[in-house]
Protein backbone atom coordinates (compact mmCIF):
# COMPACT_ATOMS: atom_id res chain seq x y z
CA UNK A 1 0.00 0.00 0.00
CA UNK A 2 1.18 3.52 -0.73
CA UNK A 3 2.03 5.91 2.07
CA UNK A 4 0.04 9.12 2.48
CA UNK A 5 3.22 11.11 3.13
CA UNK A 6 4.93 12.52 0.02
CA UNK A 7 8.22 14.35 0.41
CA UNK A 8 8.07 17.86 -1.05
CA UNK A 9 4.32 17.77 -1.72
CA UNK A 10 2.50 17.36 1.58
CA UNK A 11 5.43 17.02 4.00
CA UNK A 12 9.17 16.96 4.48
CA UNK A 13 10.31 13.48 5.45
CA UNK A 14 12.75 12.88 8.30
CA UNK A 15 13.66 9.89 10.44
CA UNK A 16 12.54 9.90 14.07
CA UNK A 17 14.62 7.76 16.40
CA UNK A 18 11.90 8.11 19.04
CA UNK A 19 8.62 9.97 19.31
CA UNK A 20 5.71 10.64 21.63
CA UNK A 21 2.23 12.17 21.66
CA UNK A 22 1.96 14.56 24.61
CA UNK A 23 -1.71 15.11 25.39
CA UNK A 24 -2.51 18.24 27.40
CA UNK A 25 -0.02 20.81 28.58
CA UNK A 26 0.94 19.21 31.91
CA UNK A 27 2.50 16.37 29.94
CA UNK A 28 4.19 18.72 27.47
CA UNK A 29 5.59 21.07 30.09
CA UNK A 30 7.04 18.20 32.13
CA UNK A 31 8.60 16.65 29.03
CA UNK A 32 9.95 20.04 27.95
CA UNK A 33 11.59 20.59 31.33
CA UNK A 34 13.12 17.12 31.33
CA UNK A 35 14.51 17.61 27.82
CA UNK A 36 15.69 21.19 28.39
CA UNK A 37 17.71 20.07 31.41
CA UNK A 38 19.72 17.90 28.98
CA UNK A 39 20.67 20.86 26.77
CA UNK A 40 24.39 21.48 26.33
CA UNK A 41 24.67 24.14 23.63
CA UNK A 42 21.35 25.41 22.27
CA UNK A 43 17.66 25.72 23.05
CA UNK A 44 15.33 27.27 20.46
CA UNK A 45 11.75 28.27 21.28
CA UNK A 46 9.24 29.57 18.71
CA UNK A 47 5.84 30.74 19.90
CA UNK A 48 2.61 32.47 19.01
CA UNK A 49 2.65 33.65 22.62
CA UNK A 50 5.15 33.22 25.45
CA UNK A 51 4.86 34.29 29.08
CA UNK A 52 7.84 34.58 31.44
CA UNK A 53 5.52 34.01 34.43
CA UNK A 54 4.15 30.66 33.23
CA UNK A 55 4.41 28.05 36.00
CA UNK A 56 5.69 24.93 34.28
CA UNK A 57 5.50 22.38 37.11
CA UNK A 58 2.34 22.38 39.22
CA UNK A 59 2.63 19.05 41.04
CA UNK A 60 2.07 20.74 44.39
CA UNK A 61 -1.33 22.03 43.26
CA UNK A 62 -2.61 18.77 41.80
CA UNK A 63 -4.92 16.15 43.21
CA UNK A 64 -3.79 12.51 43.09
CA UNK A 65 -6.24 11.81 40.23
CA UNK A 66 -4.57 14.54 38.19
CA UNK A 67 -1.05 13.27 38.88
CA UNK A 68 -2.10 9.87 37.54
CA UNK A 69 -2.94 11.52 34.21
CA UNK A 70 0.60 12.78 33.63
CA UNK A 71 2.72 10.52 31.45
CA UNK A 72 5.91 12.54 31.60
CA UNK A 73 8.03 12.08 34.74
CA UNK A 74 7.95 14.96 37.18
CA UNK A 75 11.03 17.21 37.22
CA UNK A 76 13.19 17.59 40.29
CA UNK A 77 11.66 19.04 43.44
CA UNK A 78 13.87 22.10 42.90
CA UNK A 79 11.53 23.00 40.06
CA UNK A 80 8.23 22.87 41.96
CA UNK A 81 6.09 25.86 40.96
CA UNK A 82 8.96 27.39 38.99
CA UNK A 83 8.18 30.08 36.41
CA UNK A 84 9.26 29.75 32.77
CA UNK A 85 11.91 32.51 32.80
CA UNK A 86 13.29 31.37 36.16
CA UNK A 87 13.67 27.86 34.77
CA UNK A 88 15.56 29.15 31.73
CA UNK A 89 17.83 31.26 33.93
CA UNK A 90 18.57 28.21 36.06
CA UNK A 91 19.59 26.26 32.96
CA UNK A 92 21.92 29.08 31.92
CA UNK A 93 23.42 29.37 35.40
CA UNK A 94 24.28 25.67 35.44
CA UNK A 95 25.77 25.58 31.92
CA UNK A 96 28.06 28.35 30.69
CA UNK A 97 28.03 26.92 27.15
CA UNK A 98 24.26 27.10 26.69
CA UNK A 99 22.63 29.66 24.38
CA UNK A 100 18.84 30.14 24.37
CA UNK A 101 17.05 31.70 21.39
CA UNK A 102 13.40 32.74 21.72
CA UNK A 103 11.19 34.08 18.92
CA UNK A 104 7.78 35.37 19.96
CA UNK A 105 5.25 36.59 17.41
CA UNK A 106 5.12 40.39 17.28
CA UNK A 107 1.41 40.21 17.85
CA UNK A 108 -1.48 42.33 16.61
CA UNK A 109 -2.68 44.97 19.07
CA UNK A 110 -6.06 43.25 19.33
CA UNK A 111 -4.28 40.70 21.55
CA UNK A 112 -2.50 43.29 23.71
CA UNK A 113 -4.73 42.86 26.76
CA UNK A 114 -4.21 39.09 26.68
CA UNK A 115 -0.40 39.25 26.56
CA UNK A 116 2.26 39.75 29.19
CA UNK A 117 3.12 43.44 29.47
CA UNK A 118 6.72 44.38 28.64
CA UNK A 119 7.70 40.79 27.94
CA UNK A 120 10.79 41.76 25.94
CA UNK A 121 12.08 43.90 28.81
CA UNK A 122 11.57 41.10 31.31
CA UNK A 123 13.34 38.53 29.15
CA UNK A 124 16.20 41.00 28.52
CA UNK A 125 16.71 42.55 31.97
CA UNK A 126 15.89 39.58 34.17
CA UNK A 127 18.05 37.02 32.41
CA UNK A 128 21.54 36.18 31.22
CA UNK A 129 23.08 37.76 28.13
CA UNK A 130 23.01 34.24 26.69
CA UNK A 131 19.21 34.36 26.53
CA UNK A 132 18.28 36.01 23.24
CA UNK A 133 14.63 37.14 23.01
CA UNK A 134 13.13 38.75 19.91
CA UNK A 135 9.68 39.65 18.63
CA UNK A 136 9.24 38.36 15.08
CA UNK A 137 7.08 40.19 12.53
CA UNK A 138 8.77 38.74 9.45
CA UNK A 139 5.62 37.35 7.87
CA UNK A 140 2.97 38.32 5.30
CA UNK A 141 0.71 41.28 6.03
CA UNK A 142 -2.19 40.17 8.20
CA UNK A 143 -0.52 36.86 9.12
CA UNK A 144 0.84 35.54 12.40
CA UNK A 145 3.64 33.25 13.51
CA UNK A 146 1.56 30.38 14.80
CA UNK A 147 4.28 27.72 15.15
CA UNK A 148 4.78 26.22 18.61
CA UNK A 149 8.25 24.68 18.46
CA UNK A 150 11.04 23.91 20.93
CA UNK A 151 14.35 22.26 20.00
CA UNK A 152 17.12 21.09 22.33
CA UNK A 153 20.61 20.69 20.80
CA UNK A 154 19.09 19.63 17.47
CA UNK A 155 18.50 16.33 19.29
CA UNK A 156 14.98 16.60 20.74
CA UNK A 157 12.20 18.62 19.13
CA UNK A 158 8.62 19.51 20.01
CA UNK A 159 5.85 20.79 17.74
CA UNK A 160 2.06 20.89 17.79
CA UNK A 161 -0.59 23.09 19.33
CA UNK A 162 0.76 24.11 22.77
CA UNK A 163 2.47 27.41 23.52
CA UNK A 164 4.59 28.09 26.60
CA UNK A 165 2.15 30.67 27.91
CA UNK A 166 -0.69 31.22 30.35
CA UNK A 167 -4.11 29.55 30.29
CA UNK A 168 -2.78 26.37 28.66
CA UNK A 169 -1.76 24.11 31.55
CA UNK A 170 -4.15 21.26 32.34
CA UNK A 171 -4.07 17.51 32.89
CA UNK A 172 -6.07 14.85 31.09
CA UNK A 173 -8.33 14.67 34.15
CA UNK A 174 -9.55 18.25 33.45
CA UNK A 175 -10.62 18.47 37.08
CA UNK A 176 -13.55 20.78 37.75
CA UNK A 177 -11.70 22.04 40.83
CA UNK A 178 -8.92 23.20 38.55
CA UNK A 179 -6.47 23.85 41.38
CA UNK A 180 -3.56 24.05 38.97
CA UNK A 181 -5.37 26.14 36.35
CA UNK A 182 -4.21 29.54 37.52
CA UNK A 183 -3.28 32.39 35.18
CA UNK A 184 -0.03 34.26 35.78
CA UNK A 185 -2.09 37.09 37.29
CA UNK A 186 -3.66 34.66 39.78
CA UNK A 187 -7.08 34.23 38.19
CA UNK A 188 -8.56 30.84 37.34
CA UNK A 189 -9.46 29.55 33.89
CA UNK A 190 -11.59 26.71 32.53
CA UNK A 191 -10.51 23.23 31.45
CA UNK A 192 -8.22 23.30 28.41
CA UNK A 193 -7.41 20.45 26.00
CA UNK A 194 -4.40 20.45 23.66
CA UNK A 195 -1.76 18.20 22.05
CA UNK A 196 1.97 18.42 21.32
CA UNK A 197 4.41 15.94 19.76
CA UNK A 198 8.02 15.11 20.61
CA UNK A 199 10.68 13.57 18.35
CA UNK A 200 14.40 12.82 18.36
CA UNK A 201 16.94 12.13 15.64
CA UNK A 202 16.82 13.59 12.13
CA UNK A 203 13.29 14.90 12.73
CA UNK A 204 14.59 17.02 15.62
CA UNK A 205 17.41 18.32 13.41
CA UNK A 206 14.79 19.34 10.82
CA UNK A 207 12.93 21.32 13.49
CA UNK A 208 16.23 22.85 14.56
CA UNK A 209 16.90 24.03 11.00
CA UNK A 210 13.38 25.48 10.84
CA UNK A 211 14.12 27.46 14.01
CA UNK A 212 17.50 28.68 12.73
CA UNK A 213 15.93 29.78 9.45
CA UNK A 214 13.28 31.72 11.36
CA UNK A 215 15.97 33.34 13.51
CA UNK A 216 18.05 34.34 10.50
CA UNK A 217 15.05 35.90 8.72
CA UNK A 218 13.95 37.76 11.85
CA UNK A 219 17.33 38.84 13.20
CA UNK A 220 19.79 38.58 10.31
CA UNK A 221 22.01 36.29 12.36
CA UNK A 222 23.19 32.87 11.20
CA UNK A 223 23.26 30.26 13.97
CA UNK A 224 25.30 27.18 13.23
CA UNK A 225 23.76 23.72 13.80
CA UNK A 226 24.54 21.93 17.03
CA UNK A 227 26.08 18.44 16.81
CA UNK A 228 23.12 16.21 17.59
CA UNK A 229 23.16 13.50 20.23
CA UNK A 230 21.17 10.35 20.82
CA UNK A 231 19.28 11.50 23.90
CA UNK A 232 15.82 11.02 25.42
CA UNK A 233 14.71 11.89 28.97
CA UNK A 234 14.86 8.82 31.25
CA UNK A 235 11.45 7.44 32.09
CA UNK A 236 9.62 9.44 29.42
CA UNK A 237 7.11 7.52 27.35
CA UNK A 238 8.02 6.48 23.81
CA UNK A 239 5.00 5.93 21.56
CA UNK A 240 6.86 5.19 18.33
CA UNK A 241 10.45 4.74 17.18
CA UNK A 242 12.71 4.15 14.18
CA UNK A 243 10.31 5.55 11.58
CA UNK A 244 10.21 8.27 8.92
CA UNK A 245 7.69 10.96 9.82
CA UNK A 246 6.25 13.89 7.89
CA UNK A 247 6.94 17.45 9.03
CA UNK A 248 4.82 20.29 7.62
CA UNK A 249 5.31 24.05 7.44
CA UNK A 250 5.05 27.59 6.03
CA UNK A 251 3.23 30.08 3.73
CA UNK A 252 4.40 32.22 0.83
CA UNK A 253 6.43 35.28 1.86
CA UNK A 254 8.85 37.56 0.04
CA UNK A 255 11.20 35.38 -2.04
CA UNK A 256 10.02 32.11 -0.47
CA UNK A 257 7.53 30.08 -2.53
CA UNK A 258 4.20 29.02 -1.06
CA UNK A 259 4.37 25.77 0.90
CA UNK A 260 0.83 24.63 1.69
CA UNK A 261 1.71 21.26 3.15
CA UNK A 262 -0.95 21.44 5.88
CA UNK A 263 -3.73 21.80 3.32
CA UNK A 264 -2.29 19.14 1.00
CA UNK A 265 -1.86 16.67 3.83
CA UNK A 266 -5.38 17.18 5.18
CA UNK A 267 -6.77 16.67 1.68
CA UNK A 268 -4.69 13.59 0.90
CA UNK A 269 -5.43 11.90 4.22
CA UNK A 270 -9.18 12.56 4.01
CA UNK A 271 -9.27 11.21 0.45
CA UNK A 272 -7.54 7.99 1.54
CA UNK A 273 -9.86 7.33 4.51
CA UNK A 274 -11.90 4.15 4.31
CA UNK A 275 -13.46 3.61 7.73
CA UNK A 276 -13.13 6.64 10.00
CA UNK A 277 -11.85 10.20 10.25
CA UNK A 278 -11.40 11.58 13.76
CA UNK A 279 -10.63 15.31 14.05
CA UNK A 280 -9.99 17.61 16.99
CA UNK A 281 -9.63 21.32 16.23
CA UNK A 282 -10.20 24.73 17.78
CA UNK A 283 -11.72 26.23 14.63
CA UNK A 284 -13.64 24.90 11.68
CA UNK A 285 -13.87 27.59 9.03
CA UNK A 286 -11.66 26.26 6.21
CA UNK A 287 -13.56 26.22 2.95
CA UNK A 288 -11.04 23.84 1.35
CA UNK A 289 -11.09 21.29 4.19
CA UNK A 290 -14.88 21.45 4.23
CA UNK A 291 -14.77 20.61 0.53
CA UNK A 292 -12.58 17.56 1.19
CA UNK A 293 -15.02 16.34 3.84
CA UNK A 294 -18.02 17.01 1.59
CA UNK A 295 -16.51 14.78 -1.08
CA UNK A 296 -16.04 12.04 1.50
CA UNK A 297 -19.62 12.37 2.75
CA UNK A 298 -20.97 12.08 -0.80
CA UNK A 299 -19.50 8.58 -1.11
CA UNK A 300 -22.14 5.93 -0.66
CA UNK A 301 -19.95 3.79 1.60
CA UNK A 302 -17.36 6.27 2.81
CA UNK A 303 -15.85 6.72 6.27
CA UNK A 304 -17.51 7.99 9.41
CA UNK A 305 -16.42 11.51 10.30
CA UNK A 306 -16.21 12.64 13.93
CA UNK A 307 -15.18 16.23 14.71
CA UNK A 308 -14.50 17.42 18.28
CA UNK A 309 -14.41 21.19 18.67
CA UNK A 310 -15.24 23.81 21.35
CA UNK A 311 -18.88 24.44 22.15
CA UNK A 312 -18.36 28.11 21.25
CA UNK A 313 -15.60 30.50 20.30
CA UNK A 314 -14.20 32.51 23.24
CA UNK A 315 -15.57 36.04 23.52
CA UNK A 316 -18.52 37.69 21.81
CA UNK A 317 -16.50 39.15 18.94
CA UNK A 318 -14.88 35.85 17.97
CA UNK A 319 -18.19 34.01 18.31
CA UNK A 320 -19.89 36.61 16.11
CA UNK A 321 -17.21 36.27 13.42
CA UNK A 322 -15.41 32.91 13.47
CA UNK A 323 -18.47 31.33 15.09
CA UNK A 324 -20.62 32.56 12.23
CA UNK A 325 -18.15 31.18 9.69
CA UNK A 326 -18.16 27.84 11.54
CA UNK A 327 -21.96 27.78 11.40
CA UNK A 328 -21.83 28.06 7.61
CA UNK A 329 -19.36 25.17 7.30
CA UNK A 330 -21.35 22.96 9.67
CA UNK A 331 -24.53 23.59 7.70
CA UNK A 332 -22.72 22.68 4.47
CA UNK A 333 -21.48 19.40 5.87
CA UNK A 334 -24.78 18.43 7.46
CA UNK A 335 -26.49 19.10 4.16
CA UNK A 336 -23.97 16.78 2.47
CA UNK A 337 -24.41 14.05 5.09
CA UNK A 338 -27.01 12.03 3.20
CA UNK A 339 -25.70 8.74 4.62
CA UNK A 340 -25.69 9.81 8.30
CA UNK A 341 -21.95 9.39 8.82
CA UNK A 342 -21.10 12.81 10.33
CA UNK A 343 -21.03 13.72 14.01
CA UNK A 344 -19.79 16.94 15.60
CA UNK A 345 -19.25 17.09 19.35
CA UNK A 346 -17.90 19.27 22.13
CA UNK A 347 -16.44 17.82 25.38
CA UNK A 348 -17.90 18.37 28.82
CA UNK A 349 -16.78 17.39 32.32
CA UNK A 350 -19.35 17.43 35.12
CA UNK A 351 -21.51 19.96 33.30
CA UNK A 352 -18.66 22.33 32.36
CA UNK A 353 -17.27 22.76 28.85
CA UNK A 354 -13.69 21.82 28.02
CA UNK A 355 -12.09 24.27 25.61
CA UNK A 356 -10.59 22.36 22.67
CA UNK A 357 -7.38 23.98 21.44
CA UNK A 358 -5.97 20.75 19.93
CA UNK A 359 -5.28 20.42 16.21
CA UNK A 360 -5.16 16.71 15.37
CA UNK A 361 -6.54 14.16 12.91
CA UNK A 362 -6.51 10.36 12.89
CA UNK A 363 -7.55 8.46 9.75
CA UNK A 364 -8.58 4.82 10.05
CA UNK A 365 -6.00 2.97 12.17
CA UNK A 366 -3.11 4.08 10.01
CA UNK A 367 -2.50 7.85 10.05
CA UNK A 368 -2.09 10.53 12.74
CA UNK A 369 -1.39 14.23 12.30
CA UNK A 370 -0.76 16.76 15.09
CA UNK A 371 -0.17 20.35 14.03
CA UNK A 372 -0.38 23.98 15.06
CA UNK A 373 -2.76 24.60 12.15
CA UNK A 374 -6.40 25.30 12.83
CA UNK A 375 -9.02 24.21 10.32
CA UNK A 376 -9.26 27.81 9.15
CA UNK A 377 -8.41 29.45 5.85
CA UNK A 378 -5.54 31.43 7.35
CA UNK A 379 -3.87 28.35 8.84
CA UNK A 380 -3.94 26.63 5.46
CA UNK A 381 -2.02 29.31 3.58
CA UNK A 382 -1.33 32.51 5.52
CA UNK A 383 0.08 31.89 9.01
CA UNK A 384 3.32 30.04 9.71
CA UNK A 385 2.48 26.57 11.02
CA UNK A 386 4.33 23.38 11.94
CA UNK A 387 3.15 19.83 12.56
CA UNK A 388 4.16 16.17 12.59
CA UNK A 389 2.44 13.28 10.79
CA UNK A 390 2.83 9.54 11.29
CA UNK A 391 1.72 6.81 8.86
CA UNK A 392 1.52 3.11 9.68
CA UNK A 393 2.60 2.67 6.06
CA UNK A 394 5.71 4.86 6.47
CA UNK A 395 7.47 6.27 3.42
CA UNK A 396 9.92 3.74 2.03
CA UNK A 397 13.44 4.89 1.25
CA UNK A 398 13.88 3.23 -2.14
CA UNK A 399 10.55 1.80 -3.34
CA UNK A 400 7.05 3.07 -4.08
CA UNK A 401 5.28 0.49 -1.93
CA UNK A 402 5.26 0.85 1.85
CA UNK A 403 4.97 -2.04 4.26
CA UNK A 404 2.61 -2.01 7.22
CA UNK A 405 4.32 -1.32 10.53
CA UNK A 406 2.03 -2.91 13.11
CA UNK A 407 3.87 -1.17 15.95
CA UNK A 408 3.14 2.22 14.36
CA UNK A 409 -0.48 1.24 13.76
CA UNK A 410 -0.75 0.25 17.44
CA UNK A 411 0.68 3.64 18.47
CA UNK A 412 -1.82 5.51 16.28
CA UNK A 413 -4.76 3.46 17.54
CA UNK A 414 -3.69 3.97 21.15
CA UNK A 415 -3.38 7.72 20.56
CA UNK A 416 -6.90 8.02 19.10
CA UNK A 417 -8.49 5.66 21.61
CA UNK A 418 -6.78 7.50 24.44
CA UNK A 419 -8.36 10.76 23.28
CA UNK A 420 -11.78 9.09 23.19
CA UNK A 421 -11.23 7.61 26.65
CA UNK A 422 -10.24 11.02 27.97
CA UNK A 423 -13.35 12.73 26.61
CA UNK A 424 -15.73 9.95 27.64
CA UNK A 425 -14.31 9.27 31.09
CA UNK A 426 -13.77 5.67 30.03
CA UNK A 427 -10.83 3.30 30.24
CA UNK A 428 -8.63 2.68 27.24
CA UNK A 429 -9.62 -0.99 27.42
CA UNK A 430 -13.34 -0.23 27.27
CA UNK A 431 -12.87 1.96 24.20
CA UNK A 432 -10.81 -0.72 22.48
CA UNK A 433 -13.38 -3.40 23.30
CA UNK A 434 -16.31 -1.31 22.09
CA UNK A 435 -14.56 -0.48 18.82
CA UNK A 436 -14.23 -4.19 18.06
CA UNK A 437 -18.01 -4.48 18.33
CA UNK A 438 -19.12 -1.32 16.56
CA UNK A 439 -18.19 1.80 14.67
CA UNK A 440 -16.47 4.94 15.92
CA UNK A 441 -19.79 6.75 16.32
CA UNK A 442 -21.42 3.77 18.03
CA UNK A 443 -18.49 3.59 20.44
CA UNK A 444 -18.85 7.24 21.40
CA UNK A 445 -22.61 6.99 21.86
CA UNK A 446 -22.38 3.82 23.95
CA UNK A 447 -19.69 5.09 26.35
CA UNK A 448 -21.21 8.47 27.22
CA UNK A 449 -21.40 9.18 30.96
CA UNK A 450 -22.77 11.98 33.10
CA UNK A 451 -19.33 12.98 34.37
CA UNK A 452 -17.40 13.02 31.07
CA UNK A 453 -19.04 13.06 27.67
CA UNK A 454 -19.07 14.33 24.12
CA UNK A 455 -22.24 16.30 23.41
CA UNK A 456 -23.68 17.13 19.96
CA UNK A 457 -22.52 20.50 18.70
CA UNK A 458 -25.30 23.01 18.12
CA UNK A 459 -24.36 26.09 16.12
CA UNK A 460 -27.76 27.76 16.13
CA UNK A 461 -29.99 28.51 13.17
CA UNK A 462 -27.95 31.43 11.89
CA UNK A 463 -28.28 35.15 12.52
CA UNK A 464 -28.27 38.36 10.58
CA UNK A 465 -24.48 38.12 10.77
CA UNK A 466 -24.62 35.30 8.22
CA UNK A 467 -25.39 37.92 5.60
CA UNK A 468 -22.86 40.42 6.92
CA UNK A 469 -19.70 38.55 7.91
CA UNK A 470 -17.27 38.41 4.93
CA UNK A 471 -15.53 35.03 4.98
CA UNK A 472 -12.26 35.71 3.19
CA UNK A 473 -11.67 39.10 4.82
CA UNK A 474 -12.02 37.73 8.36
CA UNK A 475 -10.36 34.40 7.60
CA UNK A 476 -8.09 34.99 4.59
CA UNK A 477 -6.60 31.99 2.84
CA UNK A 478 -3.52 33.67 1.35
CA UNK A 479 -1.20 36.61 2.08
CA UNK A 480 -2.84 40.00 1.87
CA UNK A 481 -1.50 42.13 -0.97
CA UNK A 482 -0.80 45.74 -0.02
CA UNK A 483 -1.78 46.84 -3.52
CA UNK A 484 -5.20 45.23 -3.11
CA UNK A 485 -5.77 47.02 0.21
CA UNK A 486 -4.87 50.36 -1.36
CA UNK A 487 -7.17 49.67 -4.27
CA UNK A 488 -10.08 48.77 -1.98
CA UNK A 489 -9.78 51.47 0.65
CA UNK A 490 -7.96 54.58 -0.58
CA UNK A 491 -9.91 57.38 -2.23
CA UNK A 492 -9.68 57.25 -6.01
CA UNK A 493 -7.38 60.26 -6.16
CA UNK A 494 -4.91 58.67 -3.72
CA UNK A 495 -4.65 55.21 -5.26
Secondary structure by P-SEA (a helix, b strand, c coil): ccccccccccbbbbbbccccccccaaaaaaaaaaaaaacccbbbbbcccccccccccccccccaaaaaaccccccccccccccaaaaaaaaaaacccbbbbbbccccccccccccccaaaaaaaaaccccbbbbbbcccccccccccbbbbccccbbbbccccccccccccccccccccccccccccccccccbbbbbbccaaaaaaaaaaaaaaaaaccccccccccccccccccccccccbbbbbbbccccccccccaaaaaaaaaaaaacccbbbbbbcccccaaaaaaaaaaaaccbbbbbbbbbcccccccccccaaaaaaaaaaaaaaaacccccbbbbbbbccccccccccccccccccbbbbccccccccccccccccbbbbbccccccccccccccaaaaaaaaaaaaaaaaaaacccaaaaaaaaacccaaaaaaaaccccbbbcccccccccccccccccccccccccccaaaaaaaccccccc
